[in-house]
Amino acid sequence: MSLVVVETTFKSPLHPSERADALPKCWPCLVQHNVTWVRSILCINRNRMINEFDAPDAETVRTLYHRVGVPFDRVWTGESFTPESISESVISKGEVQ
């Protein structure tokens, strides 16, 4: 499975009811294609959103978005890391004293 990121830009600020409506519309397709919604980040001005999924690949998520008619700008596969994971990596290589 891969971390898949979907970027969306809205012409006008996203209303909370619009955000609440989108996920239920997608849910059956997500389950059917072994895709798990991880989280969403909405810009404070409500004009941009990033959605993260655990999915087989980016093309699966892209296809799902097209199928349910949810607009998006970009879909890409990424790698997640945290300060803790970076520190553990550096420590395991003996680079920190």
Phi and psi in degrees as GROMACS dihedral restraints (atoms count N, CA, C in turn):
[ dihedral_restraints ]
;  ai    aj    ak    al  type     phi  dphi    fc
    3     4     5     6     1  -126.0    20    10
    4     5     6     7     1   153.8    20    10
    6     7     8     9     1   -81.7    20    10
    7     8     9    10     1   119.8    20    10
    9    10    11    12     1  -117.0    20    10
   10    11    12    13     1   130.7    20    10
   12    13    14    15     1  -112.1    20    10
   13    14    15    16     1   135.4    20    10
   15    16    17    18     1  -119.3    20    10
   16    17    18    19     1   124.9    20    10
   18    19    20    21     1  -105.3    20    10
   19    20    21    22     1   134.3    20    10
   21    22    23    24     1  -135.5    20    10
   22    23    24    25     1   135.9    20    10
   24    25    26    27     1  -115.2    20    10
   25    26    27    28     1   135.0    20    10
   27    28    29    30     1  -108.0    20    10
   28    29    30    31     1   141.9    20    10
   30    31    32    33     1   -68.3    20    10
   31    32    33    34     1   -33.9    20    10
   33    34    35    36     1  -129.7    20    10
   34    35    36    37     1   158.5    20    10
   36    37    38    39     1   -55.3    20    10
   37    38    39    40     1   136.5    20    10
   39    40    41    42     1   -71.0    20    10
   40    41    42    43     1   125.5    20    10
   42    43    44    45     1   -79.9    20    10
   43    44    45    46     1   144.0    20    10
   45    46    47    48     1   -53.8    20    10
   46    47    48    49     1   -34.5    20    10
   48    49    50    51     1   -67.7    20    10
   49    50    51    52     1   -32.8    20    10
   51    52    53    54     1   -66.2    20    10
   52    53    54    55     1   -40.2    20    10
   54    55    56    57     1   -64.8    20    10
   55    56    57    58     1   -41.6    20    10
   57    58    59    60     1   -68.4    20    10
   58    59    60    61     1   -27.7    20    10
   60    61    62    63     1   -77.7    20    10
   61    62    63    64     1   -27.5    20    10
   63    64    65    66     1   -69.4    20    10
   64    65    66    67     1   -45.8    20    10
   66    67    68    69     1   -63.9    20    10
   67    68    69    70     1   -47.0    20    10
   69    70    71    72     1   -58.9    20    10
   70    71    72    73     1   -31.3    20    10
   72    73    74    75     1   -65.0    20    10
   73    74    75    76     1   -35.1    20    10
   75    76    77    78     1   -87.5    20    10
   76    77    78    79     1   -23.8    20    10
   78    79    80    81     1   -50.7    20    10
   79    80    81    82     1   -50.1    20    10
   81    82    83    84     1   -58.7    20    10
   82    83    84    85     1   -39.1    20    10
   84    85    86    87     1   -69.0    20    10
   85    86    87    88     1   -37.2    20    10
   87    88    89    90     1   -59.8    20    10
   88    89    90    91     1   -50.1    20    10
   90    91    92    93     1   -62.1    20    10
   91    92    93    94     1   -44.8    20    10
   93    94    95    96     1   -60.9    20    10
   94    95    96    97     1   -32.6    20    10
   96    97    98    99     1  -106.4    20    10
   97    98    99   100     1    17.9    20    10
   99   100   101   102     1    60.2    20    10
  100   101   102   103     1    41.8    20    10
  102   103   104   105     1  -112.7    20    10
  103   104   105   106     1   133.3    20    10
  105   106   107   108     1  -117.2    20    10
  106   107   108   109     1   127.1    20    10
  108   109   110   111     1   -72.0    20    10
  109   110   111   112     1   127.1    20    10
  111   112   113   114     1   -95.9    20    10
  112   113   114   115     1   -55.1    20    10
  114   115   116   117     1  -170.5    20    10
  115   116   117   118     1   167.2    20    10
  117   118   119   120     1  -130.2    20    10
  118   119   120   121     1   145.4    20    10
  120   121   122   123     1  -124.8    20    10
  121   122   123   124     1   121.4    20    10
  123   124   125   126     1  -108.0    20    10
  124   125   126   127     1   127.3    20    10
  126   127   128   129     1   -58.5    20    10
  127   128   129   130     1   146.3    20    10
  129   130   131   132     1   -57.7    20    10
  130   131   132   133     1   -30.0    20    10
  132   133   134   135     1   -86.2    20    10
  133   134   135   136     1     1.2    20    10
  135   136   137   138     1    64.7    20    10
  136   137   138   139     1    21.3    20    10
  138   139   140   141     1  -101.2    20    10
  139   140   141   142     1    -9.2    20    10
  141   142   143   144     1  -139.4    20    10
  142   143   144   145     1   148.1    20    10
  144   145   146   147     1  -143.5    20    10
  145   146   147   148     1   144.4    20    10
  147   148   149   150     1  -119.7    20    10
  148   149   150   151     1   129.4    20    10
  150   151   152   153     1  -114.8    20    10
  151   152   153   154     1   137.1    20    10
  153   154   155   156     1  -113.0    20    10
  154   155   156   157     1   136.6    20    10
  156   157   158   159     1  -132.2    20    10
  157   158   159   160     1   152.0    20    10
  159   160   161   162     1  -101.0    20    10
  160   161   162   163     1   114.2    20    10
  162   163   164   165     1  -146.1    20    10
  163   164   165   166     1   162.3    20    10
  165   166   167   168     1   -59.0    20    10
  166   167   168   169     1   -38.9    20    10
  168   169   170   171     1  -170.4    20    10
  169   170   171   172     1   170.8    20    10
  171   172   173   174     1   -65.8    20    10
  172   173   174   175     1   -36.0    20    10
  174   175   176   177     1   -63.1    20    10
  175   176   177   178     1   -35.9    20    10
  177   178   179   180     1   -61.3    20    10
  178   179   180   181     1   -46.2    20    10
  180   181   182   183     1   -67.0    20    10
  181   182   183   184     1   -41.6    20    10
  183   184   185   186     1   -58.3    20    10
  184   185   186   187     1   -45.7    20    10
  186   187   188   189     1   -62.8    20    10
  187   188   189   190     1   -41.8    20    10
  189   190   191   192     1   -63.0    20    10
  190   191   192   193     1   -44.2    20    10
  192   193   194   195     1   -60.3    20    10
  193   194   195   196     1   -43.2    20    10
  195   196   197   198     1   -62.7    20    10
  196   197   198   199     1   -44.3    20    10
  198   199   200   201     1   -61.1    20    10
  199   200   201   202     1   -41.2    20    10
  201   202   203   204     1   -93.1    20    10
  202   203   204   205     1    -0.4    20    10
  204   205   206   207     1    75.9    20    10
  205   206   207   208     1    29.6    20    10
  207   208   209   210     1   -95.1    20    10
  208   209   210   211     1   123.4    20    10
  210   211   212   213     1   -72.0    20    10
  211   212   213   214     1   153.5    20    10
  213   214   215   216     1  -156.3    20    10
  214   215   216   217     1   160.2    20    10
  216   217   218   219     1   -96.1    20    10
  217   218   219   220     1   -49.2    20    10
  219   220   221   222     1  -144.9    20    10
  220   221   222   223     1   149.5    20    10
  222   223   224   225     1  -130.9    20    10
  223   224   225   226     1   129.5    20    10
  225   226   227   228     1  -149.4    20    10
  226   227   228   229     1   157.0    20    10
  228   229   230   231     1   -95.0    20    10
  229   230   231   232     1   137.0    20    10
  231   232   233   234     1  -136.1    20    10
  232   233   234   235     1  -176.3    20    10
  234   235   236   237     1  -125.9    20    10
  235   236   237   238     1   132.5    20    10
  237   238   239   240     1   -99.0    20    10
  238   239   240   241     1   138.3    20    10
  240   241   242   243     1  -147.2    20    10
  241   242   243   244     1   157.5    20    10
  243   244   245   246     1  -128.5    20    10
  244   245   246   247     1   167.0    20    10
  246   247   248   249     1   -56.1    20    10
  247   248   249   250     1   -37.3    20    10
  249   250   251   252     1   -65.3    20    10
  250   251   252   253     1   -42.1    20    10
  252   253   254   255     1   -68.7    20    10
  253   254   255   256     1   -33.4    20    10
  255   256   257   258     1   -68.4    20    10
  256   257   258   259     1   -44.6    20    10
  258   259   260   261     1   -61.4    20    10
  259   260   261   262     1   -43.9    20    10
  261   262   263   264     1   -61.9    20    10
  262   263   264   265     1   -40.1    20    10
  264   265   266   267     1   -63.6    20    10
  265   266   267   268     1   -45.1    20    10
  267   268   269   270     1   -66.6    20    10
  268   269   270   271     1   -42.8    20    10
  270   271   272   273     1   -64.9    20    10
  271   272   273   274     1   -41.4    20    10
  273   274   275   276     1   -66.0    20    10
  274   275   276   277     1   -24.7    20    10
  276   277   278   279     1   -89.1    20    10
  277   278   279   280     1    -2.0    20    10
  279   280   281   282     1    74.4    20    10
  280   281   282   283     1    23.6    20    10
  282   283   284   285     1   -87.8    20    10
  283   284   285   286     1    -8.8    20    10
  285   286   287   288     1  -118.0    20    10
  286   287   288   289     1   133.9    20    10
